[in-house]
Amino acid sequence: MDQKRKFLGVNFDCCKVYARIYLNPEGTAYKGMCPRCGKRLEIKVGPGGTSSRFFTAR
Ligand SMILES: [Zn+2]
């Protein structure tokens, strides 16, 4: 419960809202969805992935 989970702050361009998406258990991708419309988002981690902490989802 108290475990720190890595997350990314994402601006969902679809609804102009900010939300956090969390690293999956495998540590391979950040996954989440838009809090308003439910649009799914996945950002892969690692080579060719990203090290940025903030995103705008389009
Ligand atoms: Zn949305």
N, CA, C, O and the ligand as a Tripos MOL2 file, in Angstrom:
@<TRIPOS>MOLECULE
protein
  233   231    59     0     0
PROTEIN
NO_CHARGES

@<TRIPOS>ATOM
      1 N           0.8300   -1.2060    0.0000 N.3       1 MET1
      2 CA          0.0000    0.0000    0.0000 C.3       1 MET1
      3 C           0.8640    1.2560    0.0000 C.2       1 MET1
      4 O           0.5860    2.2300   -0.7010 O.2       1 MET1
      5 N           1.9160    1.2040    0.8050 N.am      2 ASP2
      6 CA          2.7610    2.3800    0.9380 C.3       2 ASP2
      7 C           3.8700    2.4220   -0.1130 C.2       2 ASP2
      8 O           4.6870    3.3410   -0.1620 O.2       2 ASP2
      9 N           3.8590    1.4070   -0.9300 N.am      3 GLN3
     10 CA          4.8800    1.2750   -1.9510 C.3       3 GLN3
     11 C           4.8120    2.4290   -2.9470 C.2       3 GLN3
     12 O           3.7440    2.8020   -3.4300 O.2       3 GLN3
     13 N           5.9670    2.9690   -3.2300 N.am      4 LYS4
     14 CA          6.0020    4.0670   -4.1940 C.3       4 LYS4
     15 C           5.9520    3.5150   -5.6120 C.2       4 LYS4
     16 O           6.7440    2.6540   -5.9970 O.2       4 LYS4
     17 N           5.0280    4.0200   -6.3530 N.am      5 ARG5
     18 CA          4.9430    3.6080   -7.7520 C.3       5 ARG5
     19 C           5.3700    4.7640   -8.6220 C.2       5 ARG5
     20 O           5.0210    5.9210   -8.3870 O.2       5 ARG5
     21 N           6.1370    4.4130   -9.6360 N.am      6 LYS6
     22 CA          6.5390    5.4520  -10.5700 C.3       6 LYS6
     23 C           5.3600    5.8830  -11.4220 C.2       6 LYS6
     24 O           4.5190    5.0720  -11.8110 O.2       6 LYS6
     25 N           5.3170    7.1360  -11.6950 N.am      7 PHE7
     26 CA          4.2420    7.6080  -12.5540 C.3       7 PHE7
     27 C           4.7310    8.7150  -13.4630 C.2       7 PHE7
     28 O           5.7800    9.3190  -13.2380 O.2       7 PHE7
     29 N           3.9550    8.9610  -14.4830 N.am      8 LEU8
     30 CA          4.1750   10.0880  -15.3630 C.3       8 LEU8
     31 C           3.0000   11.0340  -15.2390 C.2       8 LEU8
     32 O           1.8550   10.6100  -15.0820 O.2       8 LEU8
     33 N           3.2950   12.3050  -15.3100 N.am      9 GLY9
     34 CA          2.2180   13.2800  -15.4070 C.3       9 GLY9
     35 C           1.9060   13.5070  -16.8750 C.2       9 GLY9
     36 O           2.7940   13.8090  -17.6730 O.2       9 GLY9
     37 N           0.6580   13.3600  -17.2170 N.am     10 VAL10
     38 CA          0.2640   13.4560  -18.6190 C.3      10 VAL10
     39 C          -0.8540   14.4680  -18.7900 C.2      10 VAL10
     40 O          -1.8220   14.4950  -18.0300 O.2      10 VAL10
     41 N          -0.6940   15.2860  -19.7940 N.am     11 ASN11
     42 CA         -1.7950   16.1450  -20.1880 C.3      11 ASN11
     43 C          -2.5590   15.4710  -21.3170 C.2      11 ASN11
     44 O          -2.0150   15.2640  -22.4010 O.2      11 ASN11
     45 N          -3.7980   15.1340  -21.0710 N.am     12 PHE12
     46 CA         -4.6160   14.5200  -22.1130 C.3      12 PHE12
     47 C          -5.1930   15.6100  -22.9890 C.2      12 PHE12
     48 O          -6.0680   16.3790  -22.5900 O.2      12 PHE12
     49 N          -4.6680   15.6430  -24.1970 N.am     13 ASP13
     50 CA         -5.0700   16.6960  -25.1120 C.3      13 ASP13
     51 C          -6.5380   16.5670  -25.5130 C.2      13 ASP13
     52 O          -7.1740   17.5540  -25.8830 O.2      13 ASP13
     53 N          -7.0700   15.3570  -25.4400 N.am     14 CYS14
     54 CA         -8.4640   15.1300  -25.8390 C.3      14 CYS14
     55 C          -9.4320   15.9190  -24.9710 C.2      14 CYS14
     56 O         -10.4340   16.4380  -25.4630 O.2      14 CYS14
     57 N          -9.1270   16.0090  -23.6600 N.am     15 CYS15
     58 CA        -10.0610   16.6630  -22.7420 C.3      15 CYS15
     59 C          -9.4130   17.8060  -21.9700 C.2      15 CYS15
     60 O         -10.0320   18.4060  -21.0910 O.2      15 CYS15
     61 N          -8.1710   18.0980  -22.3070 N.am     16 LYS16
     62 CA         -7.4440   19.1750  -21.6310 C.3      16 LYS16
     63 C          -7.3950   18.9600  -20.1220 C.2      16 LYS16
     64 O          -7.6160   19.8850  -19.3400 O.2      16 LYS16
     65 N          -7.1050   17.7410  -19.7350 N.am     17 VAL17
     66 CA         -6.9970   17.4410  -18.3120 C.3      17 VAL17
     67 C          -5.6450   16.7930  -18.0230 C.2      17 VAL17
     68 O          -5.0330   16.1590  -18.8820 O.2      17 VAL17
     69 N          -5.2100   16.9780  -16.7940 N.am     18 TYR18
     70 CA         -3.9530   16.4040  -16.3510 C.3      18 TYR18
     71 C          -4.2480   15.1840  -15.4880 C.2      18 TYR18
     72 O          -5.1660   15.1910  -14.6680 O.2      18 TYR18
     73 N          -3.4530   14.1380  -15.6890 N.am     19 ALA19
     74 CA         -3.6210   12.9480  -14.8630 C.3      19 ALA19
     75 C          -2.2810   12.2430  -14.7490 C.2      19 ALA19
     76 O          -1.3400   12.5220  -15.4920 O.2      19 ALA19
     77 N          -2.2240   11.3340  -13.8080 N.am     20 ARG20
     78 CA         -1.0260   10.5220  -13.6660 C.3      20 ARG20
     79 C          -1.2920    9.1340  -14.2260 C.2      20 ARG20
     80 O          -2.3790    8.5770  -14.0680 O.2      20 ARG20
     81 N          -0.2690    8.5890  -14.8870 N.am     21 ILE21
     82 CA         -0.3660    7.1950  -15.3060 C.3      21 ILE21
     83 C           0.7910    6.4490  -14.6600 C.2      21 ILE21
     84 O           1.8790    6.9970  -14.4830 O.2      21 ILE21
     85 N           0.5440    5.2040  -14.3130 N.am     22 TYR22
     86 CA          1.4910    4.4660  -13.4800 C.3      22 TYR22
     87 C           2.2100    3.3640  -14.2380 C.2      22 TYR22
     88 O           1.6880    2.7750  -15.1850 O.2      22 TYR22
     89 N           3.4250    3.1100  -13.7830 N.am     23 LEU23
     90 CA          4.2350    2.0460  -14.3640 C.3      23 LEU23
     91 C           3.5760    0.6950  -14.1180 C.2      23 LEU23
     92 O           3.0860    0.4220  -13.0230 O.2      23 LEU23
     93 N           3.5710   -0.1330  -15.1350 N.am     24 ASN24
     94 CA          2.9720   -1.4620  -14.9520 C.3      24 ASN24
     95 C           3.9150   -2.3440  -14.1190 C.2      24 ASN24
     96 O           5.0860   -2.0110  -13.9410 O.2      24 ASN24
     97 N           3.4010   -3.4590  -13.6150 N.am     25 PRO25
     98 CA          4.2020   -4.3210  -12.7320 C.3      25 PRO25
     99 C           5.4740   -4.8350  -13.3940 C.2      25 PRO25
    100 O           6.4650   -5.0960  -12.7110 O.2      25 PRO25
    101 N           5.4570   -4.9810  -14.6980 N.am     26 GLU26
    102 CA          6.6330   -5.4790  -15.4030 C.3      26 GLU26
    103 C           7.6900   -4.3960  -15.5800 C.2      26 GLU26
    104 O           8.8420   -4.6880  -15.9020 O.2      26 GLU26
    105 N           7.2940   -3.1570  -15.3690 N.am     27 GLY27
    106 CA          8.2360   -2.0500  -15.5240 C.3      27 GLY27
    107 C           8.5360   -1.7200  -16.9730 C.2      27 GLY27
    108 O           9.5570   -1.1000  -17.2730 O.2      27 GLY27
    109 N           7.6650   -2.1240  -17.8650 N.am     28 THR28
    110 CA          7.9400   -1.9370  -19.2840 C.3      28 THR28
    111 C           7.2040   -0.7600  -19.9030 C.2      28 THR28
    112 O           7.5880   -0.2620  -20.9620 O.2      28 THR28
    113 N           6.1600   -0.3260  -19.2450 N.am     29 ALA29
    114 CA          5.3690    0.7460  -19.8350 C.3      29 ALA29
    115 C           4.5150    1.4290  -18.7750 C.2      29 ALA29
    116 O           4.1350    0.8340  -17.7660 O.2      29 ALA29
    117 N           4.2350    2.6730  -19.0340 N.am     30 TYR30
    118 CA          3.2710    3.4030  -18.2080 C.3      30 TYR30
    119 C           1.9050    3.2750  -18.8580 C.2      30 TYR30
    120 O           1.7510    3.4720  -20.0640 O.2      30 TYR30
    121 N           0.9290    2.9460  -18.0490 N.am     31 LYS31
    122 CA         -0.4070    2.7660  -18.6020 C.3      31 LYS31
    123 C          -1.4310    3.5230  -17.7770 C.2      31 LYS31
    124 O          -1.3500    3.5970  -16.5510 O.2      31 LYS31
    125 N          -2.3780    4.0690  -18.4790 N.am     32 GLY32
    126 CA         -3.4310    4.7860  -17.7930 C.3      32 GLY32
    127 C          -4.5050    5.1750  -18.7790 C.2      32 GLY32
    128 O          -4.4770    4.7880  -19.9470 O.2      32 GLY32
    129 N          -5.4540    5.9480  -18.2850 N.am     33 MET33
    130 CA         -6.5100    6.4040  -19.1750 C.3      33 MET33
    131 C          -6.9570    7.7980  -18.7980 C.2      33 MET33
    132 O          -6.7900    8.2580  -17.6690 O.2      33 MET33
    133 N          -7.5280    8.4450  -19.7830 N.am     34 CYS34
    134 CA         -8.0450    9.7880  -19.5730 C.3      34 CYS34
    135 C          -9.1630    9.7380  -18.5420 C.2      34 CYS34
    136 O         -10.0950    8.9460  -18.6800 O.2      34 CYS34
    137 N          -9.0840   10.5750  -17.5090 N.am     35 PRO35
    138 CA        -10.0980   10.5340  -16.4470 C.3      35 PRO35
    139 C         -11.4790   10.9890  -16.9130 C.2      35 PRO35
    140 O         -12.4770   10.7320  -16.2410 O.2      35 PRO35
    141 N         -11.5350   11.6410  -18.0250 N.am     36 ARG36
    142 CA        -12.8420   12.1260  -18.4830 C.3      36 ARG36
    143 C         -13.4730   11.2110  -19.5180 C.2      36 ARG36
    144 O         -14.6240   10.8020  -19.3680 O.2      36 ARG36
    145 N         -12.7310   10.8900  -20.5620 N.am     37 CYS37
    146 CA        -13.3480   10.1250  -21.6500 C.3      37 CYS37
    147 C         -12.9040    8.6690  -21.6490 C.2      37 CYS37
    148 O         -13.4640    7.8570  -22.3850 O.2      37 CYS37
    149 N         -11.9020    8.3220  -20.8330 N.am     38 GLY38
    150 CA        -11.5090    6.9270  -20.7260 C.3      38 GLY38
    151 C         -10.5730    6.4550  -21.8250 C.2      38 GLY38
    152 O         -10.2880    5.2620  -21.9330 O.2      38 GLY38
    153 N         -10.1000    7.3770  -22.6330 N.am     39 LYS39
    154 CA         -9.1540    7.0170  -23.6780 C.3      39 LYS39
    155 C          -7.9030    6.4050  -23.0640 C.2      39 LYS39
    156 O          -7.3280    6.9590  -22.1260 O.2      39 LYS39
    157 N          -7.4880    5.2720  -23.5920 N.am     40 ARG40
    158 CA         -6.3440    4.5740  -23.0240 C.3      40 ARG40
    159 C          -5.0370    5.1320  -23.5550 C.2      40 ARG40
    160 O          -4.9400    5.5820  -24.6970 O.2      40 ARG40
    161 N          -4.0360    5.0880  -22.6900 N.am     41 LEU41
    162 CA         -2.7220    5.5910  -23.0640 C.3      41 LEU41
    163 C          -1.6660    4.6340  -22.5550 C.2      41 LEU41
    164 O          -1.7380    4.1480  -21.4260 O.2      41 LEU41
    165 N          -0.6860    4.3700  -23.4010 N.am     42 GLU42
    166 CA          0.4260    3.5230  -22.9970 C.3      42 GLU42
    167 C           1.7110    4.1500  -23.4950 C.2      42 GLU42
    168 O           1.8440    4.4670  -24.6770 O.2      42 GLU42
    169 N           2.6570    4.3280  -22.5840 N.am     43 ILE43
    170 CA          3.9470    4.8830  -22.9550 C.3      43 ILE43
    171 C           5.0240    3.8920  -22.5740 C.2      43 ILE43
    172 O           5.2290    3.6010  -21.3960 O.2      43 ILE43
    173 N           5.7040    3.3810  -23.5680 N.am     44 LYS44
    174 CA          6.7210    2.3740  -23.3030 C.3      44 LYS44
    175 C           7.9830    2.9810  -22.7090 C.2      44 LYS44
    176 O           8.3340    4.1300  -22.9780 O.2      44 LYS44
    177 N           8.6520    2.1750  -21.8960 N.am     45 VAL45
    178 CA          9.8690    2.6060  -21.2360 C.3      45 VAL45
    179 C          11.0530    1.8700  -21.8490 C.2      45 VAL45
    180 O          10.8990    0.7820  -22.4050 O.2      45 VAL45
    181 N          12.2250    2.4650  -21.7450 N.am     46 GLY46
    182 CA         13.4180    1.7530  -22.1590 C.3      46 GLY46
    183 C          13.9670    2.2490  -23.4760 C.2      46 GLY46
    184 O          13.6480    3.3580  -23.9060 O.2      46 GLY46
    185 N          14.7960    1.4340  -24.1280 N.am     47 PRO47
    186 CA         15.4190    1.8420  -25.3870 C.3      47 PRO47
    187 C          14.3620    2.2510  -26.3950 C.2      47 PRO47
    188 O          13.4260    1.5000  -26.6680 O.2      47 PRO47
    189 N          14.5130    3.4220  -26.9360 N.am     48 GLY48
    190 CA         13.5130    3.9160  -27.8640 C.3      48 GLY48
    191 C          12.3000    4.4630  -27.1460 C.2      48 GLY48
    192 O          11.4010    5.0370  -27.7600 O.2      48 GLY48
    193 N          12.2870    4.2780  -25.8330 N.am     49 GLY49
    194 CA         11.1820    4.8010  -25.0380 C.3      49 GLY49
    195 C          11.5060    6.1950  -24.5480 C.2      49 GLY49
    196 O          12.1840    6.9710  -25.2220 O.2      49 GLY49
    197 N          11.0290    6.4840  -23.4100 N.am     50 THR50
    198 CA         11.1730    7.8450  -22.9410 C.3      50 THR50
    199 C          11.6970    7.9170  -21.5290 C.2      50 THR50
    200 O          11.4720    7.0200  -20.7170 O.2      50 THR50
    201 N          12.3920    8.9830  -21.2520 N.am     51 SER51
    202 CA         12.8120    9.2210  -19.8830 C.3      51 SER51
    203 C          12.1770   10.4980  -19.3550 C.2      51 SER51
    204 O          12.4230   10.9100  -18.2210 O.2      51 SER51
    205 N          11.3700   11.1060  -20.1830 N.am     52 SER52
    206 CA         10.7220   12.3400  -19.7560 C.3      52 SER52
    207 C           9.6550   12.0550  -18.7190 C.2      52 SER52
    208 O           9.0970   10.9590  -18.6680 O.2      52 SER52
    209 N           9.3830   13.0360  -17.9080 N.am     53 ARG53
    210 CA          8.4370   12.8360  -16.8130 C.3      53 ARG53
    211 C           7.0490   13.3960  -17.1420 C.2      53 ARG53
    212 O           6.0670   13.1030  -16.4600 O.2      53 ARG53
    213 N           6.9950   14.1880  -18.1770 N.am     54 PHE54
    214 CA          5.7050   14.8190  -18.4650 C.3      54 PHE54
    215 C           5.3790   14.7090  -19.9360 C.2      54 PHE54
    216 O           6.2460   14.8100  -20.8040 O.2      54 PHE54
    217 N           4.1210   14.5040  -20.1840 N.am     55 PHE55
    218 CA          3.6880   14.2390  -21.5550 C.3      55 PHE55
    219 C           2.4100   14.9400  -21.8950 C.2      55 PHE55
    220 O           1.5980   15.2910  -21.0400 O.2      55 PHE55
    221 N           2.2690   15.1290  -23.1740 N.am     56 THR56
    222 CA          0.9670   15.5030  -23.6940 C.3      56 THR56
    223 C           0.4860   14.3890  -24.5940 C.2      56 THR56
    224 O           1.1340   14.0560  -25.5860 O.2      56 THR56
    225 N          -0.6400   13.8200  -24.2520 N.am     57 ALA57
    226 CA         -1.2050   12.7270  -25.0390 C.3      57 ALA57
    227 C          -2.0760   13.3090  -26.1470 C.2      57 ALA57
    228 O          -2.9100   14.1810  -25.9020 O.2      57 ALA57
    229 N          -1.8750   12.8230  -27.3510 N.am     58 ARG58
    230 CA         -2.6530   13.3420  -28.4820 C.3      58 ARG58
    231 C          -3.5580   12.2800  -29.0540 C.2      58 ARG58
    232 O          -4.2870   12.5390  -30.0110 O.2      58 ARG58
    233 ZN        -10.1780   12.4900  -22.8640 Zn       59 ZN59
@<TRIPOS>BOND
     1     1     2 1
     2     2     3 1
     3     3     4 2
     4     3     5 am
     5     5     6 1
     6     6     7 1
     7     7     8 2
     8     7     9 am
     9     9    10 1
    10    10    11 1
    11    11    12 2
    12    11    13 am
    13    13    14 1
    14    14    15 1
    15    15    16 2
    16    15    17 am
    17    17    18 1
    18    18    19 1
    19    19    20 2
    20    19    21 am
    21    21    22 1
    22    22    23 1
    23    23    24 2
    24    23    25 am
    25    25    26 1
    26    26    27 1
    27    27    28 2
    28    27    29 am
    29    29    30 1
    30    30    31 1
    31    31    32 2
    32    31    33 am
    33    33    34 1
    34    34    35 1
    35    35    36 2
    36    35    37 am
    37    37    38 1
    38    38    39 1
    39    39    40 2
    40    39    41 am
    41    41    42 1
    42    42    43 1
    43    43    44 2
    44    43    45 am
    45    45    46 1
    46    46    47 1
    47    47    48 2
    48    47    49 am
    49    49    50 1
    50    50    51 1
    51    51    52 2
    52    51    53 am
    53    53    54 1
    54    54    55 1
    55    55    56 2
    56    55    57 am
    57    57    58 1
    58    58    59 1
    59    59    60 2
    60    59    61 am
    61    61    62 1
    62    62    63 1
    63    63    64 2
    64    63    65 am
    65    65    66 1
    66    66    67 1
    67    67    68 2
    68    67    69 am
    69    69    70 1
    70    70    71 1
    71    71    72 2
    72    71    73 am
    73    73    74 1
    74    74    75 1
    75    75    76 2
    76    75    77 am
    77    77    78 1
    78    78    79 1
    79    79    80 2
    80    79    81 am
    81    81    82 1
    82    82    83 1
    83    83    84 2
    84    83    85 am
    85    85    86 1
    86    86    87 1
    87    87    88 2
    88    87    89 am
    89    89    90 1
    90    90    91 1
    91    91    92 2
    92    91    93 am
    93    93    94 1
    94    94    95 1
    95    95    96 2
    96    95    97 am
    97    97    98 1
    98    98    99 1
    99    99   100 2
   100    99   101 am
   101   101   102 1
   102   102   103 1
   103   103   104 2
   104   103   105 am
   105   105   106 1
   106   106   107 1
   107   107   108 2
   108   107   109 am
   109   109   110 1
   110   110   111 1
   111   111   112 2
   112   111   113 am
   113   113   114 1
   114   114   115 1
   115   115   116 2
   116   115   117 am
   117   117   118 1
   118   118   119 1
   119   119   120 2
   120   119   121 am
   121   121   122 1
   122   122   123 1
   123   123   124 2
   124   123   125 am
   125   125   126 1
   126   126   127 1
   127   127   128 2
   128   127   129 am
   129   129   130 1
   130   130   131 1
   131   131   132 2
   132   131   133 am
   133   133   134 1
   134   134   135 1
   135   135   136 2
   136   135   137 am
   137   137   138 1
   138   138   139 1
   139   139   140 2
   140   139   141 am
   141   141   142 1
   142   142   143 1
   143   143   144 2
   144   143   145 am
   145   145   146 1
   146   146   147 1
   147   147   148 2
   148   147   149 am
   149   149   150 1
   150   150   151 1
   151   151   152 2
   152   151   153 am
   153   153   154 1
   154   154   155 1
   155   155   156 2
   156   155   157 am
   157   157   158 1
   158   158   159 1
   159   159   160 2
   160   159   161 am
   161   161   162 1
   162   162   163 1
   163   163   164 2
   164   163   165 am
   165   165   166 1
   166   166   167 1
   167   167   168 2
   168   167   169 am
   169   169   170 1
   170   170   171 1
   171   171   172 2
   172   171   173 am
   173   173   174 1
   174   174   175 1
   175   175   176 2
   176   175   177 am
   177   177   178 1
   178   178   179 1
   179   179   180 2
   180   179   181 am
   181   181   182 1
   182   182   183 1
   183   183   184 2
   184   183   185 am
   185   185   186 1
   186   186   187 1
   187   187   188 2
   188   187   189 am
   189   189   190 1
   190   190   191 1
   191   191   192 2
   192   191   193 am
   193   193   194 1
   194   194   195 1
   195   195   196 2
   196   195   197 am
   197   197   198 1
   198   198   199 1
   199   199   200 2
   200   199   201 am
   201   201   202 1
   202   202   203 1
   203   203   204 2
   204   203   205 am
   205   205   206 1
   206   206   207 1
   207   207   208 2
   208   207   209 am
   209   209   210 1
   210   210   211 1
   211   211   212 2
   212   211   213 am
   213   213   214 1
   214   214   215 1
   215   215   216 2
   216   215   217 am
   217   217   218 1
   218   218   219 1
   219   219   220 2
   220   219   221 am
   221   221   222 1
   222   222   223 1
   223   223   224 2
   224   223   225 am
   225   225   226 1
   226   226   227 1
   227   227   228 2
   228   227   229 am
   229   229   230 1
   230   230   231 1
   231   231   232 2
@<TRIPOS>SUBSTRUCTURE
     1 MET1         2 RESIDUE 1 A MET
     2 ASP2         6 RESIDUE 1 A ASP
     3 GLN3        10 RESIDUE 1 A GLN
     4 LYS4        14 RESIDUE 1 A LYS
     5 ARG5        18 RESIDUE 1 A ARG
     6 LYS6        22 RESIDUE 1 A LYS
     7 PHE7        26 RESIDUE 1 A PHE
     8 LEU8        30 RESIDUE 1 A LEU
     9 GLY9        34 RESIDUE 1 A GLY
    10 VAL10       38 RESIDUE 1 A VAL
    11 ASN11       42 RESIDUE 1 A ASN
    12 PHE12       46 RESIDUE 1 A PHE
    13 ASP13       50 RESIDUE 1 A ASP
    14 CYS14       54 RESIDUE 1 A CYS
    15 CYS15       58 RESIDUE 1 A CYS
    16 LYS16       62 RESIDUE 1 A LYS
    17 VAL17       66 RESIDUE 1 A VAL
    18 TYR18       70 RESIDUE 1 A TYR
    19 ALA19       74 RESIDUE 1 A ALA
    20 ARG20       78 RESIDUE 1 A ARG
    21 ILE21       82 RESIDUE 1 A ILE
    22 TYR22       86 RESIDUE 1 A TYR
    23 LEU23       90 RESIDUE 1 A LEU
    24 ASN24       94 RESIDUE 1 A ASN
    25 PRO25       98 RESIDUE 1 A PRO
    26 GLU26      102 RESIDUE 1 A GLU
    27 GLY27      106 RESIDUE 1 A GLY
    28 THR28      110 RESIDUE 1 A THR
    29 ALA29      114 RESIDUE 1 A ALA
    30 TYR30      118 RESIDUE 1 A TYR
    31 LYS31      122 RESIDUE 1 A LYS
    32 GLY32      126 RESIDUE 1 A GLY
    33 MET33      130 RESIDUE 1 A MET
    34 CYS34      134 RESIDUE 1 A CYS
    35 PRO35      138 RESIDUE 1 A PRO
    36 ARG36      142 RESIDUE 1 A ARG
    37 CYS37      146 RESIDUE 1 A CYS
    38 GLY38      150 RESIDUE 1 A GLY
    39 LYS39      154 RESIDUE 1 A LYS
    40 ARG40      158 RESIDUE 1 A ARG
    41 LEU41      162 RESIDUE 1 A LEU
    42 GLU42      166 RESIDUE 1 A GLU
    43 ILE43      170 RESIDUE 1 A ILE
    44 LYS44      174 RESIDUE 1 A LYS
    45 VAL45      178 RESIDUE 1 A VAL
    46 GLY46      182 RESIDUE 1 A GLY
    47 PRO47      186 RESIDUE 1 A PRO
    48 GLY48      190 RESIDUE 1 A GLY
    49 GLY49      194 RESIDUE 1 A GLY
    50 THR50      198 RESIDUE 1 A THR
    51 SER51      202 RESIDUE 1 A SER
    52 SER52      206 RESIDUE 1 A SER
    53 ARG53      210 RESIDUE 1 A ARG
    54 PHE54      214 RESIDUE 1 A PHE
    55 PHE55      218 RESIDUE 1 A PHE
    56 THR56      222 RESIDUE 1 A THR
    57 ALA57      226 RESIDUE 1 A ALA
    58 ARG58      230 RESIDUE 1 A ARG
    59 ZN59       233 GROUP 0 **** ****
